[in-house]
């Protein structure tokens, strides 16, 4: 009877270890905390390439002038504490509006070269991208989506 | 007891299998992005308005330079040299309609009394608009009022052309 109880305890122990391991390998609760915005762009009539950095700074390759509230995207996710993760992005995204669609790409993040969950199993980072402005580009509001992928490497 | 030990091993194996099957769940999330586009209006003066040389009517005169570049006088003034209408090129929102307007109270100054410059005209038509590439070009004419016994010499000044979206 004693041995029997010992075995049950042993089995339970392994089961718990298994459950614990399962949850540790999941990335969960990925949230977009802030939407990416390029603000208001007084466009270079010849077209331009606008770069929004994860830190929130913005610049134009050409003569476009950016005003208004521009901001980098911000994301949070949960997973196994200390676990390394890979962050990747979709390709071929566009912003649509009154005129030609504008290509959104070359995504960057500020989670560092070796992103990982912290000691509470959380990771938070900002996302920047480049926006390609056509010549001509009609006035108006343009919007679109992109996808962020968080995975264990 | 032998049976129990076998069951124990089975349990361990099952737990290990569940670990292998459930490993590494990635996640993805949609992010939103937006931008507001505005085409700034940029005006460039390509040609400065020039009334050239006016042999002035000593009684004073009103000299009219048309947007097409022809010059005439209401009095007896005569002209020489190469008068030129002002020429401007503008960039803005493709196909957008605009209004053109001009400053008032401008003068040309020089050796003598200042000469009023006004009554600006343009050849952008009744409904000026940017073309499909966001370009608009037009010429500007004006009236120059020559005072009686206007002192000879070179007179110059500025005026302001304003282009705005309707």
Boltz contact constraints between the chains, C-beta under 6 A:
constraints:
  - contact:
      token1: [A, 7]
      token2: [B, 4]
      max_distance: 6.0
  - contact:
      token1: [A, 7]
      token2: [B, 8]
      max_distance: 6.0
  - contact:
      token1: [A, 11]
      token2: [B, 11]
      max_distance: 6.0
  - contact:
      token1: [A, 14]
      token2: [B, 12]
      max_distance: 6.0
  - contact:
      token1: [A, 14]
      token2: [B, 15]
      max_distance: 6.0
  - contact:
      token1: [A, 15]
      token2: [B, 15]
      max_distance: 6.0
  - contact:
      token1: [A, 18]
      token2: [B, 15]
      max_distance: 6.0
  - contact:
      token1: [A, 18]
      token2: [B, 18]
      max_distance: 6.0
  - contact:
      token1: [A, 18]
      token2: [B, 19]
      max_distance: 6.0
  - contact:
      token1: [A, 21]
      token2: [B, 19]
      max_distance: 6.0
  - contact:
      token1: [A, 22]
      token2: [B, 22]
      max_distance: 6.0
  - contact:
      token1: [A, 25]
      token2: [B, 23]
      max_distance: 6.0
  - contact:
      token1: [A, 25]
      token2: [B, 24]
      max_distance: 6.0
  - contact:
      token1: [A, 26]
      token2: [B, 25]
      max_distance: 6.0
  - contact:
      token1: [A, 27]
      token2: [B, 26]
      max_distance: 6.0
  - contact:
      token1: [A, 27]
      token2: [B, 27]
      max_distance: 6.0
  - contact:
      token1: [A, 30]
      token2: [B, 27]
      max_distance: 6.0
  - contact:
      token1: [A, 30]
      token2: [B, 29]
      max_distance: 6.0
  - contact:
      token1: [A, 32]
      token2: [B, 29]
      max_distance: 6.0
  - contact:
      token1: [A, 32]
      token2: [B, 31]
      max_distance: 6.0
  - contact:
      token1: [A, 35]
      token2: [B, 32]
      max_distance: 6.0
  - contact:
      token1: [A, 36]
      token2: [B, 33]
      max_distance: 6.0
  - contact:
      token1: [A, 37]
      token2: [B, 34]
      max_distance: 6.0
  - contact:
      token1: [A, 38]
      token2: [B, 35]
      max_distance: 6.0
  - contact:
      token1: [A, 40]
      token2: [B, 36]
      max_distance: 6.0
  - contact:
      token1: [A, 40]
      token2: [B, 38]
      max_distance: 6.0
  - contact:
      token1: [A, 41]
      token2: [B, 35]
      max_distance: 6.0
  - contact:
      token1: [A, 41]
      token2: [B, 37]
      max_distance: 6.0
  - contact:
      token1: [A, 42]
      token2: [B, 38]
      max_distance: 6.0
  - contact:
      token1: [A, 42]
      token2: [B, 40]
      max_distance: 6.0
  - contact:
      token1: [A, 43]
      token2: [B, 37]
      max_distance: 6.0
  - contact:
      token1: [A, 43]
      token2: [B, 39]
      max_distance: 6.0
  - contact:
      token1: [A, 45]
      token2: [B, 91]
      max_distance: 6.0
  - contact:
      token1: [A, 45]
      token2: [B, 134]
      max_distance: 6.0
  - contact:
      token1: [A, 73]
      token2: [B, 31]
      max_distance: 6.0
  - contact:
      token1: [A, 104]
      token2: [B, 33]
      max_distance: 6.0
  - contact:
      token1: [A, 131]
      token2: [B, 35]
      max_distance: 6.0
  - contact:
      token1: [A, 136]
      token2: [B, 94]
      max_distance: 6.0
  - contact:
      token1: [A, 136]
      token2: [B, 133]
      max_distance: 6.0
  - contact:
      token1: [A, 136]
      token2: [B, 134]
      max_distance: 6.0
  - contact:
      token1: [A, 137]
      token2: [B, 37]
      max_distance: 6.0
  - contact:
      token1: [A, 139]
      token2: [B, 37]
      max_distance: 6.0
  - contact:
      token1: [A, 139]
      token2: [B, 38]
      max_distance: 6.0
  - contact:
      token1: [A, 139]
      token2: [B, 39]
      max_distance: 6.0
  - contact:
      token1: [A, 139]
      token2: [B, 93]
      max_distance: 6.0
  - contact:
      token1: [A, 141]
      token2: [B, 36]
      max_distance: 6.0
  - contact:
      token1: [A, 142]
      token2: [B, 35]
      max_distance: 6.0
  - contact:
      token1: [A, 143]
      token2: [B, 34]
      max_distance: 6.0
  - contact:
      token1: [A, 144]
      token2: [B, 33]
      max_distance: 6.0
  - contact:
      token1: [A, 145]
      token2: [B, 30]
      max_distance: 6.0
  - contact:
      token1: [A, 145]
      token2: [B, 32]
      max_distance: 6.0
  - contact:
      token1: [A, 146]
      token2: [B, 31]
      max_distance: 6.0
  - contact:
      token1: [A, 147]
      token2: [B, 28]
      max_distance: 6.0
  - contact:
      token1: [A, 147]
      token2: [B, 30]
      max_distance: 6.0
  - contact:
      token1: [A, 148]
      token2: [B, 29]
      max_distance: 6.0
  - contact:
      token1: [A, 148]
      token2: [B, 31]
      max_distance: 6.0
  - contact:
      token1: [A, 149]
      token2: [B, 28]
      max_distance: 6.0
  - contact:
      token1: [A, 150]
      token2: [B, 27]
      max_distance: 6.0
  - contact:
      token1: [A, 151]
      token2: [B, 26]
      max_distance: 6.0
  - contact:
      token1: [A, 152]
      token2: [B, 24]
      max_distance: 6.0
